[in-house]
């Protein structure tokens, strides 16, 4: 009996505070059952929290959560110190004051009858760099990484963004028609980056996922010979006489991907169109104003897509920072011809700290029939940031904060940038290195799940495509950030972020019942119930 108690104590210690390097190695070299829930193998890189280590034979998993019985709720928690998707079951109560002690108490009300936008989904970008890094691992490690994102025991992404032609996260500069003056696009051809890297990864992701993937594409630049500056980057725009060939380029791209069993759900008209009007801009870009984009969509791109059977592809305008809202939308969508070809407005997050989220609500209120979609975000970008910070909890908090803020201002989904980068934050021909939720170490044939991976999972795992946002109100939220949804199956999801060092006891009024939950310091939670 003492021996059993000792073993049980050791197991508890292993769960709560990590395990020895020898045990880590033993677990990483074991062959697990995919259907089981497997715990995180922790590794500390001295960046405020830890990563979870995966290799060819082991990776932490979270099987698809079942909805608890009526009267109960499940809380899945991640925190800075120890937890990743740790599950705790609670039950509803009739009492307001169900806590002991003197911690802060925050009261919320969930308004289940007050609904907002419908969710398109969650995902990340399979860039050239991301695909290269995934395929640099051994076959079994590749499978574990892809399952981490797309399988039922992973975080179940349903959105995939791809670069149309080269981007900064390519290892060279290229487009699909680099033959000078080929206006007829007779030499148009997908490149090895597509055929050997991105397309095989997307096809495997499709096979792994139990639901359809929405793949959408963004161009960084037209071929240099189509542009005013004759270059892949720098200050330059599309030549006026190339408007129609550039529209036909989009059709060739979608035809070529379809021939390789990848259907394109959506397109953005241009990645970050402002960049092309920045003198000396250092990676692939092409400048557009709202007026130029409106004219091209109305007269060239829209009619060309429609004439070639792609009229139902979701076309998104802008694909840049929220600072351009609502003016960019007004410029394009007030033109009734251009507006009929457009489905949504794509936004990036890089300047969100300088421009209020009310710009999103203003845009939605002006154009409620056009969805808002977050199409790019990453940490580690910028001259004064470390590209890679393995285990940074602060980066989880910036992700979760931005997602919650976007959701509460009518955004319908959120797409991360590269789904996998190497330990230097690349490859990237322009040396614009950044961080990623998964970092690949091909030398040791393992990969590391950053806290940002779990930030994404607290939404993508629980809030399904077709969910609707619900109203959450509080007179004094005690610094907590929240958002709530109802899934198509009727289950309710509440996501709660605590960026403070203080524990907060929360009481959520749901109709005539109360849901009590304790929110620890520096933590992120997904609550699920009927």
Buried (B, 14 or more C-beta within 10 A) or exposed (E): EEEEEEEEEEEEEBEEEBBEEEEBEEBBEEEBEBEEEBBBBBBEBEBBBBBBBBBBBBBBBBBEBEBBEEEBBBBBBBBBBBBBBBBBEBEBBEEEEEBEEEEBBBBBBBBEEEBBBBBBBBBBBBBBBBBBBBBBBBEBBBBBBBBBBBBBBBBBBBBBBBBBBBBBBBBEBBBBBBBEEBEEBEEBBBBEBBEBBBBBBBEBBBEBBEEEBBBBBBBBBBBBBBBBBEBBBBBBBBBEEBBBBBBBBBBBBBBBBEEBEBEBBBBBBBBBBBBBBBEEBEBBBBBBBBEBBBBBBBBBBBBBBBEBEBEEBBBBBBBBBBBBBBEBBBBBBEBEEBBEBBBBBBBBBBEBEEBEBEBBBBBBEBBEEBBBBBBBBBBBBEEEBBBBBBBBBBBBBBBBBBBBBBBBBBBBBBBBBBBBBBBEBBBBBBEBBBBBBBBBBBEEBBBBBBBBBBBBBBBBBBBBBEBBBBBBEBEEBBBBBBBBBBBEEEBBBBBBBBBBEBBBBBBBBBEEBBBBBBBBBBBBBBBBBE
